[in-house]
């Protein structure tokens, strides 16, 4: 099955079972248990609110950890790619790029990458969203967490 094309507008990844089922259910559960605690103030009901909060926080943190681990891999991949594609005089500055720059540059084509990296290094592009908006030829990432 062919993946749909990606662009700045469509590159965000939604996992339906997480974003549209598990997380909403856990958030609604927090609200339900908090309301029940308001009606029945017992230690047990308070404990149910604490457990509901812990489950919701666990879901959010687990996703954040997975994304963080993937960002570390992307940083490594992009440093290797930059080492291959940047002119000699810029190669020594790769470590000056922030992790958010490297993650955003992931979507740039090989042809655009040196120019965008230079603009990041000169301070013209400082935020990931700015970098992504400047990409003309989008390099899709279908494996993003």
C-alpha positions in Angstrom: 0.0 0.0 0.0 1.5 3.3 -1.0 1.9 6.0 1.6 0.2 9.4 1.0 2.5 12.2 0.1 3.8 14.4 2.9 4.2 18.2 3.1 4.5 20.7 5.9 0.7 20.7 6.2 0.4 16.9 6.4 3.6 15.6 8.0 2.2 15.2 11.6 1.7 11.7 12.6 -1.5 10.6 14.3 -1.9 7.1 15.7 -5.7 6.6 15.8 -5.7 4.0 18.6 -3.6 6.4 20.7 -4.8 9.9 19.7 -8.5 9.1 19.2 -9.2 6.2 21.6 -6.7 5.5 24.4 -5.8 9.1 25.3 -9.3 10.5 25.2 -10.6 7.5 27.3 -7.9 8.1 29.9 -8.7 11.8 30.0 -12.4 11.2 30.3 -11.6 8.7 33.1 -9.8 11.4 35.1 -12.9 13.6 34.8 -15.3 10.9 35.7 -13.3 9.9 38.8 -12.8 13.5 39.9 -16.6 14.0 39.6 -17.2 10.8 41.6 -14.7 12.0 44.2 -16.7 15.3 44.4 -19.8 13.3 45.2 -18.3 10.6 47.4 -15.3 11.9 49.4 -13.7 8.8 50.5 -10.0 7.8 50.6 -10.7 5.0 48.1 -12.4 7.4 45.7 -9.4 9.8 46.1 -7.1 6.9 45.3 -9.1 6.2 42.1 -8.5 9.8 41.0 -4.8 9.4 41.6 -4.7 6.2 39.6 -6.7 7.8 36.7 -4.2 10.7 36.7 -1.3 8.3 36.8 -2.6 6.4 33.8 -3.2 9.5 31.7 0.3 10.9 32.6 1.8 7.5 31.7 0.2 7.5 28.3 1.5 11.0 27.5 5.0 10.4 28.9 5.3 7.1 27.1 4.6 8.8 23.8 7.0 11.6 24.6 9.8 9.1 25.4 9.3 7.3 22.1 9.4 10.6 20.2 12.5 11.6 22.1 14.3 8.4 21.4 13.4 8.7 17.7 14.7 12.3 17.7 18.1 11.0 19.0 18.3 8.6 16.1 17.3 11.4 13.6 20.0 13.6 15.0 22.6 10.9 14.3 21.2 10.2 10.8 21.2 13.9 10.0 24.7 14.6 11.2 25.9 11.7 9.0 23.9 13.1 6.1 25.2 16.6 6.6 28.7 15.3 6.8 28.2 13.8 3.3 26.4 16.8 1.7 27.8 19.9 3.2 30.8 21.7 1.7 34.1 21.2 3.5 34.0 24.7 5.1 30.7 24.0 6.7 31.3 20.4 7.9 33.1 21.6 11.0 30.0 23.5 12.1 27.5 20.6 12.1 27.7 20.3 16.0 26.4 23.9 16.2 23.0 22.9 14.8 20.5 22.4 17.6 18.6 19.1 17.9 15.4 20.8 16.7 17.2 22.0 13.6 18.4 18.5 12.8 14.9 17.1 13.3 13.4 19.7 11.0 16.1 19.4 8.4 15.2 15.7 8.2 12.4 16.6 5.8 14.6 18.6 3.4 15.8 17.1 0.1 19.5 16.5 -0.4 19.6 19.5 -2.8 18.0 21.9 -0.3 19.8 20.7 2.8 23.1 22.6 2.6 21.4 25.9 2.0 18.9 25.4 4.9 21.7 24.3 7.2 23.7 27.4 6.4 20.6 29.6 7.1 20.3 27.8 10.5 24.0 28.4 11.3 23.8 32.1 10.4 20.7 32.5 12.7 18.3 33.3 9.9 16.2 30.2 10.7 15.9 29.5 14.4 12.8 27.5 14.9 11.8 24.1 13.5 8.6 25.4 12.1 10.5 28.1 10.1 12.8 25.5 8.6 9.9 23.2 7.7 8.0 26.0 6.0 11.1 26.8 3.9 11.4 23.3 2.4 10.4 23.2 -1.2 11.0 19.5 -2.0 9.7 17.5 1.0 11.5 14.3 1.9 8.8 12.2 3.6 9.3 10.3 6.8 6.7 7.6 7.1 8.3 5.9 10.1 8.0 8.8 12.5 6.6 7.9 15.9 
